[in-house]
């Protein structure tokens, strides 16, 4: 399911006992600390057993499904046999699809999501005793990306499992839906247009409408709902707790007159081309500021007692999703202009909201909490980074210009930084650098 993952939550079964499945048919949706993915079956046959209940947690290496291969020699878990052979009999497996799957798995093609081994296997990689009547598929792969559709497959190609889930909820037939993504890939926007359902109308979970059965011991109030802390939500909680526990943080902020920036952005709009977002401009100013103040583009190596400053910037973008706050990163953001930055930010945030994973990790985080209609925030640093920059809403406020009070577009920038990595003078210098660019964007873009 992914490097370093030890468990996954079983969101829901896509098949039932007794159902006939083909190779690569999705059998379950699981949620890890990284994403929601569909798990495909490496075997064709009849579902003999489902191991686990929806909403439960399965350990990596534990059985997921048992498939009755219909009398074919069963491939033992942990097999080291060559493609197309069983462990004990050495006879050919008649299913060409299963043989192809085994060959891909052994060759490391990257197309395989799940593997054969379990934590109960002996060191030889073979099970002792009698051969099991069904093949167990275990959630134990390194590659978090679902296997691509095979040639001739009838299932439509979609961008992520969440797109299929949204289509099922809204009743959209994916087989009749043209995709707007690369090579005809069906995206979430395609499904939403077809169903005329806004993203906010699709909840991540169904609230419990049943009357509370118990009361809270501390307050005596009825408990409306219990929400397990697992998957992405658990990973978010652990990261934020570690940040608060380990990082001695400080916050500094400044109000900025963003009128020139708002006007510059408006001047770039054309009938056939939208202007870059204000966030894209701020991202460009941020990476320029990190070039001038590299102390904030760093991490603390506590084991070696070192401040590790980084060459280049992977800019994390705090993104609210149905599963919680995620921080996808724009790789090599210091090499991008404003328009390229705008495109990269949109792609990264769309992928995060769709539940797709990205191996890129940020070196500095930008947080647009103004999108929530608030003016300021003392954010929590995204551990193990050493700083996070936030921008509040930009609205018209009274502002003094040349001794006169006039209406200007004003917003607030706030910087939370790790005091181990730098002092207030450095943090203030960086924040002022970004603020000056916001107030005089044309000069900043030309000089940058």
For each residue, the residues with C-beta under 8 A, 3 or more apart:
1: 5 8 30 32 34 37 60 139 140 141 144
2: 5 32 34 142 143 144 357
3: 142
4:
5: 1 2 8 32 33 34 60
6: 59 60
7: 32 57 58 59 60
8: 1 5 30 31 32 57 58 60 139 231
9: 30 31 32 55 56 57 58 228 230 231
10: 13 28 29 30 52 53 54 55 56 57 58
11: 28 29 30 31 36 54 55
12: 28 29 54
13: 10 16 27 28 50 54
14: 26 27 28 29 38
15: 19 21 25 27 28 47 50 65
16: 13 19 47 50
17: 47 48 49 50
18: 46 47
19: 15 16 46 47
20: 45 46 47
21: 15 25 27 41 43 44 45 46 47 67
22: 25 41 44 97
23: 40 41 42 43 44 95 97 98 100 101 150
24: 40 41 42 97 101 147 149 150 153
25: 15 21 22 40 41
26: 14 29 38 39 40 41 146 161 164
27: 13 14 15 21 39 40 41 47 64 65 137
28: 10 11 12 13 14 15 38 39 64 65
29: 10 11 12 14 26 36 37 38 39 161 165
30: 1 8 9 10 11 36 37 39 58 139
31: 8 9 11 35 36 230 231 232 323
32: 1 2 5 7 8 9 35 36 37 144 231 232
33: 5 231 232 234 235
34: 1 2 5 144 232 235 357
35: 31 32 144 160 232 355 356 357
36: 11 29 30 31 32 160 161 162 165 323 355
37: 1 29 30 32 113 144 145 146 161 355
38: 14 26 28 29 146 161 164
39: 26 27 28 29 30 64 113 114 137 139
40: 23 24 25 26 27 113 114 146 147
41: 21 22 23 24 25 26 27 44 65 67 137
42: 23 24 98 101 102 105 112 114 116 137
43: 21 23 67 69 75 95 98 101 135 137
44: 21 22 23 41 67 69 95 97 98
45: 20 21 67 68 69 70 72 135
46: 18 19 20 21 67 68 70
47: 15 16 17 18 19 20 21 27 50 65 66 67 68
48: 17 66 67 68 133 134
49: 17 65 66 134
50: 13 15 16 17 47 65
51: 58 62 63 64 65 66 136
52: 10 56 58 62 64
53: 10 56
54: 10 11 12 13
55: 9 10 11 228
56: 9 10 52 53
57: 7 8 9 10 230
58: 7 8 9 10 30 51 52 62 64 139
59: 6 7 62 119
60: 1 5 6 7 8 139 140
61: 117 118 119 120 138 139 140
62: 51 52 58 59 118 119 138 139
63: 51 66 118 136 137 138
64: 27 28 39 51 52 58 114 136 137 138 139
65: 15 27 28 41 47 49 50 51 136 137
66: 47 48 49 51 63 134 135 136
67: 21 41 43 44 45 46 47 48 134 135 137
68: 45 46 47 48 133 134
69: 43 44 45 72 73 74 95 98 134 135
70: 45 46
71:
72: 45 69 93 94 95 98
73: 69 86 88 89 91 93
74: 69 86 131 132 133 134 135
75: 43 79 81 86 87 93 98 102 116 135
76: 79 86 87 88 116 126 127 131 132
77: 116 117 118 121 127 132 135 136 138
78: 116 117 118 121 125 126 127
79: 75 76 86 87 102 116 125 126
80: 125 126
81: 75 85 86 87 90
82: 85 106
83: 99 100 102 103 106
84: 92 93 99 102 103
85: 81 82 90 91 92 93
86: 73 74 75 76 79 81 89 90 91 93
87: 75 76 79 81 126 127 131
88: 73 76 131
89: 73 86
90: 81 85 86
91: 73 85 86
92: 84 85
93: 72 73 75 84 85 86 98 99 102
94: 72
95: 23 43 44 69 72 98 99
96: 99 100
97: 22 23 24 44 100 101
98: 23 42 43 44 69 72 75 93 95 101 102
99: 83 84 93 95 96 102 103
100: 23 83 96 97 103 104
101: 23 24 42 43 97 98 104 105 112
102: 42 75 79 83 84 93 98 99 105 106
103: 83 84 99 100 106 107
104: 100 101 107 109 111 112
105: 42 101 102 108 109 112 115 116
106: 82 83 102 103
107: 103 104
108: 105
109: 104 105 112
110: 143 145
111: 104 147 148
112: 42 101 104 105 109 115 141 143 147
113: 37 39 40 141 143 145 146 147
114: 39 40 42 64 137 138 139 140 141
115: 105 112 138 140 141
116: 42 75 76 77 78 79 105 137 138 140
117: 61 77 78 121 125 138 140
118: 61 62 63 77 78 121 136 138 140
119: 59 61 62
120: 61
121: 77 78 117 118 125 126 127
122: 125 126 127 128
123:
124:
125: 78 79 80 117 121 122
126: 76 78 79 80 87 121 122
127: 76 77 78 87 121 122 131 132
128: 122
129:
130:
131: 74 76 87 88 127
132: 74 76 77 127 135 136
133: 48 68 74
134: 48 49 66 67 68 69 74
135: 43 45 66 67 69 74 75 77 132
136: 51 63 64 65 66 77 118 132
137: 27 39 41 42 43 63 64 65 67 114 116
138: 61 62 63 64 77 114 115 116 117 118
139: 1 8 30 39 58 60 61 62 64 114
140: 1 60 61 114 115 116 117 118
141: 1 112 113 114 115
142: 2 3
143: 2 110 112 113
144: 1 2 32 34 35 37 357
145: 37 110 113 357
146: 26 37 38 40 113 161
147: 24 40 111 112 113
148: 111 157
149: 24 153 155 157
150: 23 24 153
151:
152:
153: 24 149 150
154: 175
155: 149
156: 174 175 177 179 186
157: 148 149 179 183 184 185 186
158: 161 163 164 167 174 179 185 186 187
159: 163 181 185 186 187 188 354 356
160: 35 36 163 164 188 351 354 355 356
161: 26 29 36 37 38 146 158 164 165 355
162: 36 165 166 188 354 355
163: 158 159 160 166 167 186 187 188 190 191 354
164: 26 38 158 160 161 167 168 174
165: 29 36 161 162 168 169
166: 162 163 169 170 172 188 191 192 195 202
167: 158 163 164 170 171 172 173 174 177 191 195
168: 164 165 171
169: 165 166 202
170: 166 167 191 194 195 197 202
171: 167 168 195
172: 166 167 177 191 194 195
173: 167 176 177
174: 156 158 164 167 177 186 191
175: 154 156
176: 173
177: 156 167 172 173 174 186 190 191 194
178: 184 186 190
179: 156 157 158 184 185 186 187 190
180: 186 187 189 190
181: 159 184 185 186 187 190
182: 185
183: 157
184: 157 178 179 181
185: 157 158 159 179 181 182
186: 156 157 158 159 163 174 177 178 179 180 181 190 191
187: 158 159 163 179 180 181 190 191 350 354
188: 159 160 162 163 166 191 192 199 350 353 354
189: 180 192 193
190: 163 177 178 179 180 181 186 187 193 194
191: 163 166 167 170 172 174 177 186 187 188 194 195
192: 166 188 189 195 196 197 198 199
193: 189 190 196
194: 170 172 177 190 191
195: 166 167 170 171 172 191 192
196: 192 193
197: 170 192 201 202
198: 192 201
199: 188 192 202 353
200:
201: 197 198
202: 166 169 170 197 199 322
203: 206 207 322
204: 322 323
205:
206: 203
207: 203 225
208: 224 225
209:
210: 213
211: 222
212: 215 222 223 224 225
213: 210 223
214: 222 223
215: 212 220 221 222 223
216: 219 220 221 222 223
217: 220
218:
219: 216
220: 215 216 217
221: 215 216
222: 211 212 214 215 216
223: 212 213 214 215 216 226
224: 208 212
225: 207 208 212
226: 223
227: 233
228: 9 55
229: 233 234 237
230: 9 31 57 233 234
231: 8 9 31 32 33 234 235 323
232: 31 32 33 34 35 235 236 323 324 326
233: 227 229 230 236 237 323 324
234: 33 229 230 231 237 238
235: 33 34 231 232 238 239
236: 232 233 239 240 324 325 326
237: 229 233 234 240 241
238: 234 235 241 242
239: 235 236 242 243 382 383
240: 236 237 243 244 380 383
241: 237 238 244 245
242: 238 239 245 246 383
243: 239 240 246 247 249 380 381 382 383
244: 240 241 247 380
245: 241 242
246: 242 243 302 383
247: 243 244 381 383 386 418 420
248: 418 419 420
249: 243 380 381 416 417 418 419
250: 416 417 419 424 427
251: 378 414 415 416 417
252: 414 415 417 424 427 428 431
253: 376 412 413 414 415 431
254: 412 413 431 432 435
255: 410 411 412 413
256: 410 411 412 413 435 438 439
257: 260 399 408 409 410 438 439
258: 261 262 278 394 409 410 411 438 439
259: 262 263 408 409
260: 257 263 264 439 440 441 442
261: 258 264 265 278 281 409 438 439 441
262: 258 259 265 266 278 394 409
263: 259 260 266 267
264: 260 261 267 268 281 441 442
265: 261 262 268 269 275 276 277 278 281
266: 262 263 269 275
267: 263 264 275
268: 264 265 275 276
269: 265 266 273 274 275
270: 273
271:
272:
273: 269 270
274: 269
275: 265 266 267 268 269
276: 265 268 280 281 338 339 341 342
277: 265 280 281 342 345 346
278: 258 261 262 265 281 282 394
279: 282 283 317 342 345 366 368 391
280: 276 277 283 284 338 339 341 342 345
281: 261 264 265 276 277 278 284 285 338 438 441
282: 278 279 285 286 366 368 391 434 438
283: 279 280 286 287 315 317 330 333 341 345 366
284: 280 281 287 288 336 337 338 341 445 448
285: 281 282 288 289 433 434 437 438 441 444 448
286: 282 283 289 290 315 364 366 389 434
287: 283 284 290 291 313 315 333 334 336
288: 284 285 291 292 433 437 444 448
289: 285 286 292 293 296 430 433 434 437
290: 286 287 293 294 296 297 313 334 364 430
291: 287 288 294 334
292: 288 289 429 430 433
293: 289 290 296 422 426 429 430 433
294: 290 291 297 298 309 310
295: 298 307 309 386 421 422 426
296: 289 290 293 364 386 387 417 421 422 426 427 430
297: 290 294 309 310 313 363 364
298: 294 295 307 308 309 310 363 385 386 421
299: 307 308 310 363 384 385 386
300: 306 307 308 384 386 418 420 421
301: 304 305 306 307 308
302: 246 305
303:
304: 301
305: 301 302
306: 300 301
307: 295 298 299 300 301 420 421
308: 298 299 300 301
309: 294 295 297 298
310: 294 297 298 299 313 363
311:
312: 332 334 335 363
313: 287 290 297 310 332 333 334 363 364
314: 329 330 331 332 333 360 361 362 363 364
315: 283 286 287 329 330 333 362 363 364 365 366
316: 327 328 329 330 361 362 363 364 365 366 382 385
317: 279 283 327 328 329 330 345 348 349 365 366 368
318: 325 326 327 365 366 367 368 369 379 382 388
319: 325 326 327 328 348 349 352 353
320: 324 325 371 372
321: 324 325 326 352 353 355
322: 202 203 204 353
323: 31 36 204 231 232 233 326 355
324: 232 233 236 320 321
325: 236 318 319 320 321
326: 232 236 318 319 321 323 352
327: 316 317 318 319 362 365 382
328: 316 317 319 348 349 351 352 358 360
329: 314 315 316 317 348 358 360 361 362 363
330: 283 314 315 316 317 333 336 341 344 345 348 360
331: 314 360
332: 312 313 314 335 336
333: 283 287 313 314 315 330 336 341 344
334: 287 290 291 312 313
335: 312 332
336: 284 287 330 332 333 340 341 344
337: 284 340 341
338: 276 280 281 284 341 342 445
339: 276 280 342 343
340: 336 337 343 344
341: 276 280 283 284 330 333 336 337 338 344 345
342: 276 277 279 280 338 339 345 346
343: 339 340 346 347
344: 330 333 336 340 341 347 348
345: 277 279 280 283 317 330 341 342 348 349
346: 277 342 343 349 350
347: 343 344 350 351
348: 317 319 328 329 330 344 345 351 352 358
349: 317 319 328 345 346 352 353
350: 187 188 346 347 353 354
351: 160 328 347 348 354 356 358
352: 319 321 326 328 348 349 355 356 358
353: 188 199 319 321 322 349 350
354: 159 160 162 163 187 188 350 351
355: 35 36 37 160 161 162 321 323 352
356: 35 159 160 351 352
357: 2 34 35 144 145
358: 328 329 348 351 352
359:
360: 314 328 329 330 331
361: 314 316 329
362: 314 315 316 327 329 365 382 385
363: 297 298 299 310 312 313 314 315 316 329 385
364: 286 290 296 297 313 314 315 316 385 387 388 389
365: 315 316 317 318 327 362 381 382 385 387 388 389
366: 279 282 283 286 315 316 317 318 388 389 390 391
367: 318 377 379 388 389 390 391
368: 279 282 317 318 371 390 391
369: 318 372 374 377 379 390 391 392
370: 373 374 375 391 392 393 394 411
371: 320 368 393
372: 320 369
373: 370 393
374: 369 370 377 392 393
375: 370 392 393 411 412
376: 253 390 392 412 414
377: 367 369 374 390 392 414
378: 251 414 416
379: 318 367 369 388 390 414 416
380: 240 243 244 249 388 416
381: 243 247 249 365 385 386 387 388 416 417 418
382: 239 243 316 318 327 362 365 385 388
383: 239 240 242 243 246 247
384: 299 300
385: 298 299 316 362 363 364 365 381 382 388
386: 247 295 296 298 299 300 381 417 418 420 421 422
387: 296 364 365 381 415 416 417 418 421 427 430
388: 318 364 365 366 367 379 380 381 382 385 415 416
389: 286 364 365 366 367 413 414 415 431 434
390: 366 367 368 369 376 377 379 413 414 415 416
391: 279 282 366 367 368 369 370 394 411 412 413
392: 369 370 374 375 376 377 411 412 413 414
393: 370 371 373 374 375 411
394: 258 262 278 370 391 409 410 411
395: 409 410 411
396: 407 408 409 410
397: 407 408 409 410
398: 405 406 407 408
399: 257 405 406 407 408 410
400: 403 404 405 406
401: 404 406 408
402:
403: 400
404: 400 401
405: 398 399 400
406: 398 399 400 401
407: 396 397 398 399
408: 257 259 396 397 398 399 401
409: 257 258 259 261 262 394 395 396 397
410: 255 256 257 258 394 395 396 397 399
411: 255 256 258 370 375 391 392 393 394 395 438
412: 253 254 255 256 375 376 391 392
413: 253 254 255 256 389 390 391 392 431 434 435 438
414: 251 252 253 376 377 378 379 389 390 392
415: 251 252 253 387 388 389 390 427 430 431
416: 249 250 251 378 379 380 381 387 388 390
417: 249 250 251 252 296 381 386 387 421 422 427
418: 247 248 249 300 381 386 387 421 422
419: 248 249 250 422 423
420: 247 248 300 307 386
421: 295 296 298 300 307 386 387 417 418
422: 293 295 296 386 417 418 419 426 427
423: 419 426 427
424: 250 252 427 428
425: 428 429
426: 293 295 296 422 423 429 430
427: 250 252 296 387 415 417 422 423 424 430 431
428: 252 424 425 431 432
429: 292 293 425 426 432 433
430: 289 290 292 293 296 387 415 426 427 433 434
431: 252 253 254 389 413 415 427 428 434 435
432: 254 428 429 435 436
433: 285 288 289 292 293 429 430 436 437
434: 282 285 286 289 389 413 430 431 437 438
435: 254 256 413 431 432 438 439
436: 432 433 439 440 444
437: 285 288 289 433 434 440 441 444 448
438: 256 257 258 261 281 282 285 411 413 434 435 441
439: 256 257 258 260 261 435 436
440: 260 436 437 443 444
441: 260 261 264 281 285 437 438 444 445
442: 260 264 445 446
443: 440 446 447
444: 285 288 436 437 440 441 447 448
445: 284 338 441 442 448
446: 442 443
447: 443 444
448: 284 285 288 437 444 445
